Amino acid sequence: MQESPVWIYAIGFLAQALFSARLLYQWLVTEKAKMVVSPPAFWILSIFGSVLLFIYGMLRGDFAIILGQLITYYIYLWNLNMQGIWGKVHQALRMLLLLIPVVAVALLLHDIKSFTAAFIYNEHIPLWMLIFGAAGQVLFTFRFIYQWIYSASHHQSVLPVGFWIISLAGSAIIIAYGIFRLDPVLILGQSFGFVVYIRNLMIGHSSKKMTIT
C-alpha cells in the first residue's frame, strides 16, 4: 500500500476534526434540548469539512471518498437554505460555494484517461476494495439523501431516526474499508461518530416516548 506524505494526512485529519466538531456540537445541543435537533452550525461545519475531505480524497487517489463528498455537498447547502441561513451569506461567497464542486469535477474529468488510471484502476487500490469502499460511502451518503427527503416532506431541516441508523451501518463499512486501506483518517474519524449516532438514537427514542405519553 502506498504511503502518503504527512501533510496529506493532516488535511484529512482536519476535515475529520470538522466533522467530529459538528457531531459534538449537535450532540451537546441535543442533550440540552432533550430531543434530536439540527443546528445551523452542523451544516456549516459539514460544508468546510466536505471541501477538505474532497481534497484529501483527490490527493490520496481515492474515488470512494470523492464520490461521497460530491453527493452530500449540495444537501448541506440545501439545509442551510431551509434554516434561513443561506440567504444571509454574501452573494460572492454563495457563488463560490456553489461552484466549488463544479470546478473540482471539471478539473478531475478534463482528462478522462488520466482520471480513470488514477482513481478507477489505481494500482494501489484493488478494484474489489474500491467497490467495497464506494458502497460504504454511498450508504453513508444515503443518510443525507434520506434526511433531505424527510426534511422536504416536513418542510423543515431535521435529523430523523433513520438518519442515525443509516449512519451506523455506513460508518461500519467505511471503518472496515479504512482498515483495508490502512487509512487512519477514515478509521479515527468514523469511530468517534459511533458514540454520537447511538446517543442520538437513544435520545430520539426517549423523546418519542415522551411525546406519545
C-alpha positions, -999 to 999 in steps of 0.1 A, spaced: 0 0 0 14 34 -10 22 57 19 11 93 17 31 123 30 22 136 65 8 169 52 -18 149 32 -29 131 63 -30 165 81 -56 177 56 -77 145 61 -75 148 99 -85 185 97 -115 175 77 -125 148 102 -119 172 130 -146 195 115 -169 165 110 -163 155 146 -169 190 158 -203 191 140 -213 159 157 -201 170 191 -219 203 188 -251 187 176 -248 162 204 -245 189 231 -274 209 217 -295 177 215 -287 168 251 -297 203 263 -329 202 243 -337 166 253 -346 160 217 -327 155 184 -321 189 168 -305 201 136 -284 233 144 -271 255 116 -235 250 128 -238 213 120 -243 222 83 -217 250 82 -190 227 96 -202 200 72 -195 222 42 -160 231 52 -152 195 62 -166 182 29 -143 205 9 -112 194 28 -121 157 27 -127 160 -11 -92 175 -14 -79 147 7 -96 121 -15 -80 136 -46 -45 136 -30 -49 100 -19 -63 90 -53 -94 76 -35 -125 77 -56 -147 63 -28 -140 94 -7 -145 118 -35 -178 102 -45 -193 105 -10 -185 142 -7 -199 151 -42 -232 136 -33 -237 153 1 -222 188 -5 -253 204 -20 -276 188 6 -256 207 32 -263 239 14 -299 230 10 -303 225 48 -287 260 54 -313 274 30 -341 256 48 -329 272 81 -328 307 65 -290 309 68 -281 307 31 -299 339 22 -278 358 48 -245 347 32 -228 373 10 -236 367 -27 -200 363 -37 -194 336 -11 -227 319 -21 -214 318 -57 -181 304 -46 -197 277 -25 -219 267 -54 -191 265 -79 -165 246 -58 -178 211 -67 -184 220 -103 -148 233 -108 -134 203 -89 -153 178 -111 -142 197 -143 -106 195 -131 -109 158 -124 -126 150 -157 -106 172 -181 -85 142 -189 -107 111 -187 -79 87 -194 -57 101 -166 -87 102 -142 -96 65 -149 -60 54 -144 -56 74 -112 -89 68 -95 -106 37 -111 -77 15 -120 -54 27 -93 -27 0 -87 -26 8 -50 -63 2 -46 -77 -32 -58 -109 -29 -77 -128 -50 -52 -116 -27 -24 -127 4 -44 -162 -11 -49 -164 -20 -12 -153 15 -2 -176 32 -27 -206 10 -14 -198 22 21 -196 58 10 -229 55 -10 -247 40 20 -232 66 44 -241 93 19 -276 80 15 -283 91 51 -282 127 38 -304 119 9 -329 103 33 -326 134 56 -332 157 26 -363 138 15 -376 136 51 -369 173 58 -385 184 25 -417 164 32 -419 180 67 -408 215 54 -380 219 80 -344 208 85 -345 178 108 -323 148 116 -347 118 118 -341 85 135 -334 68 101 -305 92 96 -287 78 126 -295 41 118 -280 46 82 -251 64 98 -242 34 119 -243 10 90 -224 31 66 -198 41 92 -191 4 100 -184 -3 63 -161 28 60 -142 18 91 -136 -17 76 -125 0 43 -102 23 62 -86 -8 79 -81 -24 45 -66 9 32 -45 15 63 -61 49 64 -60 64 100 -81 94 88 -111 72 80 -107 49 110 -104 76 137 -129 99 120 -157 73 118 -150 57 152 -159 89 171 -192 91 152 -204 58 165 -209 72 201 -229 102 188 -251 81 164 -261 57 192 -267 85 217 -289 103 192 -309 71 186 -314 68 224 -325 105 228 -348 102 197 -364 71 212 -368 88 246 -383 120 232 -407 99 210 -419 80 241 -424 113 259 -445 127 230 -467 96 230 -473 97 267 
